[in-house]
Amino acid sequence: MILVEISDSSSVSKSSLICVDNLRGVSEFSLDFLNDRVKVRASCNGLLCCSSIPDKGVFYVCNPVTREFRLLPKSRERPVTRFYPDGEATLVGLACDSMYQKFNVVLAGCHRTFGHRPDGSFICLVFDSEMNKWRKFISFQDDHFTHMNKNQVVYVNNALHWLTASATYILVLDLSCDVWRKMPLPYELSYRVGNRIYLLDFDGSLSVIQISEAWMNIWVLKDYWKDEWCLVDKVSLRCIRGMVPGIFPISQTGEYVFLATHKQVLVYHRRTQVWKEMYSVKYSSTLPLWFSAHAYRSTMFSCN
């Protein structure tokens, strides 16, 4: 299923969450148990990482099914350093290890001290749920990220994976040793003008979806350590041709793919090759739906 935040243009402060489920359809989704206005920043294995809208630097990790939540301690970094350019982390990642019932929250972005320009360093703060504290390390990155790149982060093999704006490789943060590295994309990818590339989860494996004018190609990383990719599906986009420039894949399994447009949520059933509209915004929305859409799977994972 996917979670989408709907923002009403008639009220700046009014927004609501909906859940779009292939089986149960569309339902309202509430995080009112947090008693705060929040924005969903990351999703992993049934947990959500949310940031407080009124209070900068305040983060929660919660399980909407059990309504449990954990208020993360504030990082000591914030009084003396800033993430550039808007005071918020460029990348927010959530890594939930369901086997060991623990999680990490990652905040990463360009770094500057007060009154200075960014110095080129990439600061990374990692919250450890077992230690209940943050750790910090600094590296140097020259990578840029669009909003979609920031939203689509995949956790597998104790590492978080982001696609950079250039879409020429995957940026990997290995949480076992706090090291960034680069992972190659499928070499068969075509980089022609108009082709767009997205990074998703595929039943616990890394997956790359490429959308061109007429086709949606889906690769899955079959061997993580040998970087062996396999093309598992080639989907014709002929029957939704008019929507293609504005569709964004959000979530997938072996059976279906969820995609969002500016005002709609679509599902593609891979077995029957049928497209279906699951949701459409009825009023004027300030932001496109894909801007705040996250893959989500319900679980009983405890965040405490």
GURO-172918 format. One record per residue (C-alpha): x, y, z; residue number from 1. Coordinates in steps of 0.5 Angstrom, whole numbers, plus 500, padded with zeros to 3 digits. Each point is the difference from the previous one (the first is absolute). Layout:
BEGIN
- X; Y; Z; NUM
...
END
This chain:
BEGIN
- 500; 500; 500; 1
- 502; 507; 500; 2
- 499; 506; 504; 3
- 499; 507; 497; 4
- 499; 507; 503; 5
- 495; 504; 497; 6
- 501; 508; 501; 7
- 493; 504; 499; 8
- 502; 506; 497; 9
- 494; 504; 503; 10
- 504; 499; 507; 11
- 507; 501; 501; 12
- 500; 496; 506; 13
- 495; 494; 498; 14
- 503; 494; 498; 15
- 498; 493; 500; 16
- 503; 493; 499; 17
- 496; 494; 496; 18
- 502; 493; 499; 19
- 499; 497; 494; 20
- 500; 492; 500; 21
- 499; 496; 494; 22
- 496; 495; 504; 23
- 496; 505; 505; 24
- 500; 506; 495; 25
- 500; 507; 503; 26
- 500; 502; 507; 27
- 502; 506; 505; 28
- 506; 499; 504; 29
- 501; 504; 506; 30
- 506; 501; 504; 31
- 496; 504; 505; 32
- 503; 496; 506; 33
- 507; 504; 499; 34
- 496; 506; 503; 35
- 504; 505; 495; 36
- 500; 502; 493; 37
- 505; 496; 496; 38
- 502; 498; 493; 39
- 502; 493; 498; 40
- 507; 500; 498; 41
- 502; 492; 499; 42
- 497; 493; 501; 43
- 503; 494; 501; 44
- 497; 493; 502; 45
- 494; 503; 503; 46
- 503; 505; 504; 47
- 499; 508; 498; 48
- 505; 505; 501; 49
- 497; 507; 501; 50
- 502; 507; 501; 51
- 497; 505; 504; 52
- 497; 506; 496; 53
- 500; 505; 505; 54
- 507; 498; 504; 55
- 506; 499; 495; 56
- 504; 495; 502; 57
- 495; 495; 504; 58
- 499; 493; 497; 59
- 495; 495; 502; 60
- 501; 492; 498; 61
- 493; 497; 500; 62
- 496; 494; 498; 63
- 493; 502; 498; 64
- 497; 493; 501; 65
- 502; 500; 507; 66
- 500; 507; 501; 67
- 506; 500; 504; 68
- 505; 505; 499; 69
- 507; 503; 502; 70
- 502; 507; 501; 71
- 508; 500; 498; 72
- 504; 504; 504; 73
- 503; 506; 497; 74
- 507; 500; 497; 75
- 505; 504; 503; 76
- 502; 502; 493; 77
- 494; 505; 499; 78
- 503; 506; 504; 79
- 506; 501; 497; 80
- 499; 497; 493; 81
- 495; 500; 494; 82
- 498; 496; 495; 83
- 500; 505; 493; 84
- 496; 503; 497; 85
- 494; 500; 505; 86
- 502; 497; 506; 87
- 497; 493; 499; 88
- 504; 494; 498; 89
- 500; 499; 492; 90
- 499; 492; 501; 91
- 496; 497; 506; 92
- 501; 492; 500; 93
- 496; 495; 505; 94
- 503; 493; 500; 95
- 496; 495; 504; 96
- 503; 493; 502; 97
- 494; 496; 501; 98
- 504; 494; 502; 99
- 504; 504; 506; 100
- 494; 505; 501; 101
- 504; 506; 500; 102
- 501; 506; 495; 103
- 504; 505; 498; 104
- 498; 507; 497; 105
- 505; 504; 496; 106
- 501; 507; 498; 107
- 505; 502; 495; 108
- 501; 507; 497; 109
- 505; 505; 498; 110
- 503; 503; 506; 111
- 502; 508; 502; 112
- 501; 503; 507; 113
- 496; 506; 501; 114
- 502; 506; 496; 115
- 504; 496; 495; 116
- 499; 497; 493; 117
- 499; 493; 499; 118
- 507; 497; 501; 119
- 499; 494; 495; 120
- 500; 495; 506; 121
- 494; 495; 500; 122
- 498; 499; 507; 123
- 496; 494; 502; 124
- 496; 499; 507; 125
- 498; 493; 502; 126
- 495; 498; 505; 127
- 501; 493; 504; 128
- 494; 498; 503; 129
- 503; 495; 504; 130
- 505; 505; 503; 131
- 495; 506; 500; 132
- 505; 505; 497; 133
- 503; 503; 494; 134
- 507; 499; 497; 135
- 503; 504; 495; 136
- 505; 500; 494; 137
- 502; 504; 494; 138
- 502; 498; 493; 139
- 500; 504; 494; 140
- 494; 500; 494; 141
- 499; 504; 494; 142
- 494; 496; 499; 143
- 493; 504; 499; 144
- 493; 497; 501; 145
- 493; 502; 497; 146
- 494; 499; 505; 147
- 498; 494; 497; 148
- 507; 497; 501; 149
- 500; 502; 507; 150
- 493; 496; 501; 151
- 502; 494; 497; 152
- 505; 497; 505; 153
- 501; 492; 500; 154
- 502; 496; 506; 155
- 503; 494; 499; 156
- 507; 496; 502; 157
- 500; 505; 506; 158
- 501; 505; 495; 159
- 496; 506; 498; 160
- 500; 502; 492; 161
- 499; 506; 497; 162
- 500; 502; 492; 163
- 503; 506; 499; 164
- 497; 506; 495; 165
- 505; 498; 495; 166
- 497; 493; 500; 167
- 507; 497; 498; 168
- 501; 496; 506; 169
- 497; 498; 507; 170
- 503; 503; 507; 171
- 500; 495; 505; 172
- 501; 501; 508; 173
- 503; 494; 503; 174
- 497; 501; 507; 175
- 505; 494; 503; 176
- 506; 505; 499; 177
- 497; 507; 498; 178
- 503; 500; 493; 179
- 497; 503; 494; 180
- 502; 496; 493; 181
- 497; 500; 493; 182
- 496; 494; 497; 183
- 500; 500; 492; 184
- 493; 500; 497; 185
- 498; 494; 495; 186
- 505; 501; 494; 187
- 494; 499; 495; 188
- 496; 507; 502; 189
- 499; 505; 495; 190
- 502; 507; 501; 191
- 496; 503; 495; 192
- 496; 507; 501; 193
- 493; 498; 503; 194
- 502; 494; 503; 195
- 499; 500; 508; 196
- 503; 496; 505; 197
- 498; 498; 507; 198
- 502; 496; 506; 199
- 495; 495; 504; 200
- 500; 494; 504; 201
- 498; 494; 497; 202
- 498; 494; 505; 203
- 506; 502; 504; 204
- 505; 501; 494; 205
- 502; 506; 497; 206
- 496; 502; 493; 207
- 501; 505; 495; 208
- 494; 503; 496; 209
- 502; 503; 493; 210
- 494; 504; 497; 211
- 500; 502; 493; 212
- 495; 503; 495; 213
- 497; 493; 498; 214
- 503; 495; 505; 215
- 501; 499; 508; 216
- 506; 495; 501; 217
- 501; 497; 507; 218
- 507; 497; 502; 219
- 501; 496; 506; 220
- 507; 500; 504; 221
- 501; 492; 500; 222
- 507; 500; 503; 223
- 501; 506; 505; 224
- 508; 498; 500; 225
- 501; 499; 493; 226
- 496; 506; 498; 227
- 496; 495; 495; 228
- 493; 503; 498; 229
- 495; 497; 496; 230
- 494; 502; 496; 231
- 494; 497; 503; 232
- 494; 504; 496; 233
- 499; 505; 494; 234
- 494; 503; 500; 235
- 496; 504; 494; 236
- 498; 507; 502; 237
- 495; 500; 494; 238
- 494; 501; 504; 239
- 502; 505; 504; 240
- 504; 504; 495; 241
- 497; 507; 502; 242
- 502; 499; 507; 243
- 507; 497; 499; 244
- 504; 507; 501; 245
- 497; 501; 507; 246
- 500; 493; 503; 247
- 505; 498; 506; 248
- 500; 493; 502; 249
- 500; 499; 508; 250
- 499; 493; 502; 251
- 500; 493; 497; 252
- 500; 493; 501; 253
- 500; 494; 496; 254
- 493; 501; 498; 255
- 499; 507; 499; 256
- 503; 507; 500; 257
- 497; 506; 503; 258
- 501; 507; 496; 259
- 498; 507; 502; 260
- 499; 506; 495; 261
- 498; 507; 502; 262
- 493; 498; 502; 263
- 499; 493; 500; 264
- 503; 493; 503; 265
- 500; 495; 495; 266
- 501; 492; 500; 267
- 503; 496; 495; 268
- 498; 492; 501; 269
- 506; 496; 497; 270
- 497; 494; 499; 271
- 494; 502; 496; 272
- 503; 506; 497; 273
- 495; 505; 503; 274
- 500; 507; 502; 275
- 495; 503; 505; 276
- 499; 507; 503; 277
- 500; 499; 508; 278
- 499; 507; 502; 279
- 499; 507; 497; 280
- 501; 507; 504; 281
- 493; 503; 500; 282
- 502; 507; 501; 283
- 506; 504; 499; 284
- 506; 498; 503; 285
- 506; 504; 501; 286
- 505; 495; 499; 287
- 500; 494; 495; 288
- 499; 493; 503; 289
- 506; 497; 498; 290
- 504; 506; 504; 291
- 498; 497; 507; 292
- 499; 492; 498; 293
- 503; 495; 504; 294
- 500; 492; 499; 295
- 497; 497; 507; 296
- 499; 493; 502; 297
- 496; 499; 507; 298
- 504; 496; 505; 299
- 500; 499; 508; 300
- 507; 502; 500; 301
- 501; 504; 507; 302
- 504; 506; 500; 303
- 501; 501; 508; 304
END
